[in-house]
Amino acid sequence: MAQVLEFKLPDLGEGLTEAEIVRWLVDVGDVVTIDQPVVEVETAKAMVEVPCPYGGVVTARFGEEGTELPVGAPLLTVAVGGSPERTGAPGPAAAEAPQAPKAPKASDAESSEYSGNVLVGYGTSGPAARRRRVRREPPVAAAPAPAPAAAPVIPAPAQVVAPQGPVAVISPLVRKLARDRGLDLREVRGSGPDGLILRVDVETALAVRDRAAAAPAAASAPAPVAVASAGERVPLRGVRGAVADKLSRSRTEIPDATCWVDADATELMAARAAMNAAGGPKISVLALLARICTHALSRFPELNSTVDTVAREIVRLPSVHLGFAAQTERGLVVPVVKDAGGRTAESLTAEFARLTEAARAGSLTPADLTGGTFTLNNYGVFGVDGSTPIINHPEAAMLGVGRIVPKPWVHQGELAVRQVVQLSLTFDHRVCDGGTAGGFLRYVADCVENPAVLLRTL
């Protein structure tokens, strides 16, 4: 007889605690081999295909496309060791497959059994036998005295109960959200598998609590004018949710300041044209700006740093891992060019092209999106001149580049039409003062106006 094994959503690394099912790659009844991709999921970092560590027949799938699952929740079950015919229906072992997900309880989640899942291979044992948890009904309280007419009684929300025992929460983000808002998770009924508490459950409980607290004041106030409440609601999850969290954290934690300068980029564009005319791979403007940035950071290392708020220390980083903003159909992502300071203009051009293509295809890995120390944001591609960038937390600075367009410019004492660009630098005022930030930006502008400045140190 075939043995039915349960495959859970693995730990995808980089601190990720949940993922959304984008597309199933197998159906119930399909035969799968070891390490065959079975589902495509989207995390806060990237879209990845998840391989199954078992070979056999798929007997059950858990979660429809668009469902968000926590790490450790069941994905599918596989009958291993039998030889059922591959049909559109499940094999003989399907009758033994569980019909509902068996998410681990909070006590399981905190054990090593559910903390070490890897993407391929696994090696962690199956869940241990669990005792059925018995909910204790709260004692029936005596009926309260009738409330005055001016103070209507607000009924308790239907989805909030007070069970005893451990709290079924896996995601540390859910625990932190509840803790920051002063919500007791024992009063929340989970809508996930086997009562698992998801982020949406906490957010719903908080919304109900806030409405209940505001209701007495609203009851005594004049009825407001009715407004249209219908509208499209777009969940802040996946890449968009991660971007929102990071930008909010940046604005909350980093005391940023911005300075900017206009620069004559005519000579830079002429140098690029000469390089490309000489043959070989074409050099991009972004690659030239990246070379200028990395060289400027070697002169002003304060801006290639991060702040350790716990130790109250500024950590200056030894290498420049250059992030660059890329707009995709899934939202804004910031791929990272590793060791950008040691790359040539040709190498930078090739790496920018590779990462941009991967971003548009949705195939960036978590490693491609993490580890940045400084970000270059070329918003000139959108046809705008200037901006005040938000620092990509936990970095210390970001250089913004506007469009390069012909403008009137005083050149060698005469009015002329030159290729002008606006450069803006947003920096963390904790790591340096305006003199350092201004010196960095002025040096970048000097290199843009006269690329030969770089030859002094080559």
C-alpha positions, 0 to 999 in steps of 0.5 A: 500500500502506498504511504501518503506523505504531506508536503508543507510550504518550506522556509524560503529564506530571508526571513520570509514567513508566508507566500501567496499561491500564484499558479499550481503546476500539478493537479490531483492524480498527477505523477511527480518526481523528486524535486519537481516544481509543483507550485509557483508562489509569490513572496515579499521578495520574489516569485519562485517555483517550489519543488516537492521532495517526494516522488509519487502521485498527488492525492490532494492540494491545499489552497486555491490560487491567490491564497496566502499560506504561512510557512509550515502550512500543508501544500499537497499530499503525495502517495509514495510507494504505490503504482496507481495509474495516472488518471484525472482522479486520485489513485487508491491512496487518495482516500487516505489523504487528509481532506483539510490542511493540518497546520501546526499549532503554535507549540509545534511552530516553536519547536525545531520540527517546523523551523528548519524546512529547506527548499529541497531535501527536507530531512525534518520529521513529520508532525508528532501526534497531538492531543485534541485541544478542548475549548473551555466555554467561558462562564455565563455572567449575570445579566447586566443592568439595563443601560441608559438610553444615551449609552447604547450597549455595543455587542461583542464582535461575532468572530472574537472568542476567548479560548484557553491554551496555546495560540495558533500563530506561526508568523512572527509578523502577525505576533508583532502586529498584535503586540504593537496594537495591544491585541490579545491573540487569545481573543482572536479566532483564526480563519486559517487551516485548523484555526491558524491565526492569519494577518487578516484575522488580526487586522479584522479584530483590530478594525472591529475593536476600533469601530466599537471604541468609536461608536459611543462618540459617534452615537452622540454626534450628528449623522454624517452626510452619506458618502460613497463607500464602494471602491476597489480595494487592493491588498497590500501583500507580496511585493507591493506590501513589502515595498510599503512596509520598507518605505514606511519604516524608512520614513519612520526611522531615518531622519533624511535630507535631500540636496540637488544640483544641475549638471552639464552632461554633454561631455558624458554623453559624448564619451559614451558615444565614443566608447560605443563607436569603438566597437564591442558591447554597448555601454549604458548611461546607467553603467557610467553613472554607476561607475561614477557613484562607486568611485565617489563612495570610495571618497565619501565612505560615510554614505556607504554605511548603515546605522545599528540602532541597538548598538548606536553605531554607524557601520561603514561597509567595505564593499559597494553593492549597488541597488537600482530601481526597476519598475515592473508589472508587479511593482517597484523592485530594487535588484542589487549589483554585487561588488559594483565597485570592482566592475568595469562599465561593460560588466555593469552594463551586462549585469544591469541588463540581466537583472532588469530582464529577470525583474520584468519576467518575475524571476528575481531570486531573494539573493538578487533583491537583498544586500544593497548598500547604496541605491541609484534611482534613474527616474529620468526614464519616466520623463521627469527632471527631479525627485526627493527619493526615499532611502531604501532602508537600511541603507544611508543614501540614494542618488536620483537621476532625472532626464538628460535633455537639451537646455540653455546653459552658460558654457565657457562664458557664452549661452549655449544649448547643452545636455543638462541633468538634475541630480538629487541625493537623499541621505541619512543625516545620522551618518553625515552632515550636509558638508559630506553629502554636498561634497559627494554630490558635487563630485558626482556632478563634476565627473558627469560634466568632465568624465576625465576627472575619473582618470586621476585615480585609474 
